[in-house]
Amino acid sequence: MKDFLGYEIGVGDVVIFQAPNYRHFVRGTILKLTLSGVRLSYINDWNYGKPGLQCDVLQRSDQVILER
């Protein structure tokens, strides 16, 4: 599976994506590859303060960028 820039991505990779329902970028880790995209885990610290709340989200693979 490939990210927005065409790089191969896989489980355990760290990626950048747009936070659900927000307009800022967050860093997340790929938990699982699905037929329609990737399941990501990230820390929501803008609503819950530090250390934050761990959340999961499903995104299409072309909506993430591999952190290099």
Contacts in CASP RR format, 6 or more apart in sequence:
PFRMAT RR
TARGET T0000
AUTHOR 0000-0000-0000
METHOD contacts of the structure
MODEL  1
MKDFLGYEIGVGDVVIFQAPNYRHFVRGTILKLTLSGVRLSYINDWNYGK
PGLQCDVLQRSDQVILER
1 8 0 8 1.000
1 9 0 8 1.000
1 10 0 8 1.000
1 33 0 8 1.000
1 37 0 8 1.000
1 38 0 8 1.000
1 61 0 8 1.000
2 8 0 8 1.000
2 9 0 8 1.000
2 61 0 8 1.000
2 62 0 8 1.000
3 9 0 8 1.000
3 15 0 8 1.000
3 61 0 8 1.000
3 62 0 8 1.000
3 64 0 8 1.000
3 65 0 8 1.000
3 66 0 8 1.000
4 62 0 8 1.000
4 63 0 8 1.000
4 64 0 8 1.000
4 65 0 8 1.000
5 65 0 8 1.000
5 66 0 8 1.000
7 66 0 8 1.000
7 68 0 8 1.000
9 15 0 8 1.000
9 30 0 8 1.000
9 38 0 8 1.000
9 61 0 8 1.000
9 64 0 8 1.000
9 66 0 8 1.000
10 30 0 8 1.000
10 33 0 8 1.000
10 38 0 8 1.000
11 30 0 8 1.000
11 31 0 8 1.000
11 32 0 8 1.000
11 33 0 8 1.000
12 29 0 8 1.000
12 30 0 8 1.000
12 31 0 8 1.000
13 29 0 8 1.000
13 30 0 8 1.000
13 66 0 8 1.000
13 67 0 8 1.000
14 27 0 8 1.000
14 28 0 8 1.000
14 29 0 8 1.000
14 30 0 8 1.000
14 66 0 8 1.000
14 67 0 8 1.000
15 27 0 8 1.000
15 28 0 8 1.000
15 29 0 8 1.000
15 30 0 8 1.000
15 38 0 8 1.000
15 40 0 8 1.000
15 64 0 8 1.000
15 65 0 8 1.000
15 66 0 8 1.000
15 67 0 8 1.000
16 25 0 8 1.000
16 26 0 8 1.000
16 27 0 8 1.000
16 28 0 8 1.000
16 64 0 8 1.000
16 65 0 8 1.000
16 67 0 8 1.000
17 25 0 8 1.000
17 26 0 8 1.000
17 28 0 8 1.000
17 40 0 8 1.000
17 42 0 8 1.000
17 57 0 8 1.000
17 59 0 8 1.000
17 63 0 8 1.000
17 64 0 8 1.000
17 65 0 8 1.000
18 24 0 8 1.000
18 25 0 8 1.000
18 26 0 8 1.000
18 63 0 8 1.000
19 25 0 8 1.000
19 26 0 8 1.000
19 42 0 8 1.000
19 44 0 8 1.000
19 46 0 8 1.000
20 57 0 8 1.000
22 46 0 8 1.000
24 46 0 8 1.000
26 42 0 8 1.000
26 43 0 8 1.000
26 44 0 8 1.000
27 42 0 8 1.000
27 67 0 8 1.000
28 40 0 8 1.000
28 41 0 8 1.000
28 42 0 8 1.000
29 40 0 8 1.000
29 41 0 8 1.000
29 42 0 8 1.000
30 38 0 8 1.000
30 39 0 8 1.000
30 40 0 8 1.000
30 64 0 8 1.000
31 38 0 8 1.000
31 39 0 8 1.000
31 40 0 8 1.000
31 41 0 8 1.000
31 56 0 8 1.000
32 38 0 8 1.000
32 39 0 8 1.000
33 39 0 8 1.000
34 58 0 8 1.000
36 58 0 8 1.000
36 60 0 8 1.000
37 58 0 8 1.000
37 59 0 8 1.000
37 60 0 8 1.000
37 61 0 8 1.000
38 58 0 8 1.000
38 59 0 8 1.000
38 60 0 8 1.000
38 61 0 8 1.000
38 64 0 8 1.000
39 56 0 8 1.000
39 57 0 8 1.000
39 58 0 8 1.000
40 56 0 8 1.000
40 57 0 8 1.000
40 58 0 8 1.000
40 59 0 8 1.000
40 64 0 8 1.000
41 54 0 8 1.000
41 55 0 8 1.000
41 56 0 8 1.000
42 54 0 8 1.000
42 55 0 8 1.000
42 56 0 8 1.000
42 57 0 8 1.000
43 51 0 8 1.000
43 52 0 8 1.000
43 53 0 8 1.000
43 54 0 8 1.000
43 55 0 8 1.000
44 52 0 8 1.000
44 53 0 8 1.000
44 54 0 8 1.000
44 55 0 8 1.000
45 51 0 8 1.000
45 52 0 8 1.000
45 53 0 8 1.000
47 53 0 8 1.000
END
